[in-house]
Amino acid sequence: MKFKLFFVSIISILLAFVTSCNDGDDPRLYLTDFYWAPTTEESDISEAENLVFQKIPKLEYKNIRKLVGASGEYVWIKTTFTLPDELKGDDLSMLVPYIHFAEELYLNGKYIDDYGIMEGGANSSEIQEAGFMAHLFDFPEDFINQEGENTVLIKLFSLGSGSICGKIFVGFRQDAWSTSDKLTFWHSRIYIFLEGIMLCVSIFFLMIFFAYRKERIYIYFSLLNLLSFIFFSTLFAGDLPWVGFHGGINYFWFFKLAKCATFFGLEYLFSLFIFDYLEMKHTLAERIVRGMYLFAAVILCVTAPTYYDLLNISHFIIWLSVIDIQLAIGMILINLRKSVKREKARLLLIILTPFLITVNADFIIKTFANNIELPYYSMYGWIGTVMIFFLSFTSDYQKISKRLEYLNTELKNEVGEQTRQLKEANESLEHEMEIASEDMHMAAIVQQKFFYVPDIEFENWDYAVCYEPLSQVSGDLFNFFYDDNKLNGVSLFDASGHGVAASLITMLSENIIRQVYIDQYQTTESLGQILTNINTSLIDAKGEVDNFLTGILLKITDNDDGTSKINIANAGHPRPFIYKSQEDMVMELQPPNDDYVFGPIGINGIEHNYLDYELQMQSGDVLILYTDGLTETMNIHREDFGKSSVQALLQRNNKKSAKDIMNIIMRKLNEHSSGAPRSDDITAIIIKRK
């Protein structure tokens, strides 16, 4: 775990530091001397040219705020440049990596572009900050003085942390555009990807909570990720199509809710998460006090009349929230000294370490170092915390699965033995069985989320699926691979063993099979090689677990003449049956020339041959894939249902729909096995060419 944490942290830091750099040899003219003069909202470019300007001491974060304050003032910023010979005679661009709050730029008295909305000043509810994207201004060639001095004037609305930062340059458009894209990606749009991780984690733990409601920590962690998803969206608000001048939510209200109100919700949930994780008693009075504080903080932010008022209110309340967060962290440190809860407190501290480190790093960098050029590391730290918690959850789930496997295989004998010894022991074991039943039910719910029949009508194909686990969980897994209504492939696999162990292998294998197939089915790799790659990935993933799988993998390609080419790769699985309408016969599929196909997947060190062969299917042809639970189901006389029964039923009913054929086969199977217990999961898939 420590190695994984270190690896994730190093990668995150490296990615964060790979900011804009000049990849080529394009010339650049860096602008370092900037001047400022106070002005008003009504001031225009003609007035700006006659103002008396003072030099800006340093290009850094919050430098304009230091000059004019944070209450919402207008200033003109001026710089001049003379073109070097290598930049003459072409359209150019000026790149400003960061400027805040909103601005409009003029070159030689001509309007160029603007970012954000500043009309109306601090009292307006329509203002909108420019965000963290790089500010790119295109200078047409005929706007530029090729000889002599060029004057750039920027009318800046300084509200809050008013800033204009360094590394500003004039260069060729392609160079400036490319650098702008890189800066905007690393400082703003990369967070969209990280937001996706948070949303997925939130949904995952919400599903876990609904499946196992006793653990409130899962709902707290789910909501923490959901609110983080909303909170960090302010870092790329300019790209959201439903915010501000794009239309939809007013930016001022978006800032109130997404940045301010959500922050206090995060602080509230963070405290609840820590208390619940440490299994500490959180009294009703404490919950009421925290709830009232959350309500008051949100109401104060939502009712703030102006952006500036909102900044003043939220900055004051945030310090109170920080105190509450510090108290919650203090509870972790206190519990490190208690022998009973020491391990939980130590694990929680490890989980939170990436986030706590990066939050403090951001605070130092932005508050004391006044550096906005580095990205916000807090999100990377939160993702690190999420990943560690995920690993912790996986470890706990693995312990539960081992316990369930033990109970599933040994509990019956143990109950019988203990019943003969002590009545009290029998009562204790009955209680354990109730816990096992609940956990088994949870495992079944999780497994059902992985395997489902697609609710879609495929072009040129009729299909039906029978999926009957022997118990609550199954060792069989299947997948349909498709784009829209076009069927591209089908897989069916059967894990060795039964019960929870086999079901866990199916859930591990499903992700590997799907990912490898989707990544490689459109490449030149043969289907047999894809199956080999699945085998390699599964062996690496499951480690020393003994379970293996047999399976069938299909790749479906439609031909121009209305037929379909089916590529098949078999890993030690029962051979499919096919009804050929042209020959009016059912046959068992096997490789041409009696080539020998052998070897399951998931066993290290054994030979295998996953031969890839193909056949053509035309209208009326029917293909049946199945696990051995179908043909090996016995009746009371211990006679198998058998392959011949399936072939005969397919031959007689080939004109019917796939669903009708499946219903007939399963009805006959139930009649055959009536009165006899089943010993294996049953899965069958029928696809029929329309």
Salt bridges, closest charged atoms under 4 A:
ASP23 OD2 - LYS182 NZ 1.90
ASP33 OD1 - LYS55 NZ 3.31
GLU60 OE1 - LYS58 NZ 3.83
GLU60 OE2 - LYS66 NZ 2.97
ASP85 OD1 - LYS88 NZ 3.17
GLU103 OE2 - HIS135 ND1 2.56
GLU129 OE1 - HIS100 NE2 3.29
GLU147 OE2 - LYS88 NZ 3.03
ASP175 OD2 - ARG28 NE 2.82
ASP239 OD2 - ARG189 NE 2.85
ASP276 OD1 - ARG216 NH2 2.99
GLU286 OE1 - HIS282 NE2 3.90
ASP324 OD1 - ARG290 NH2 2.78
GLU343 OE2 - ARG346 NH1 2.67
GLU373 OE1 - LYS167 NZ 3.55
GLU417 OE1 - ARG420 NH2 2.57
GLU432 OE1 - ARG403 NH2 2.79
GLU438 OE1 - LYS214 NZ 3.29
GLU457 OE2 - LYS690 NZ 3.21
GLU468 OE1 - ARG678 NH1 2.69
GLU510 OE2 - ARG514 NE 3.35
ASP558 OD1 - ARG689 NH1 3.02
GLU588 OE2 - LYS643 NZ 2.92
ASP621 OD2 - LYS580 NZ 3.11
GLU671 OE1 - LYS668 NZ 3.92
ASP680 OD1 - HIS498 ND1 3.70
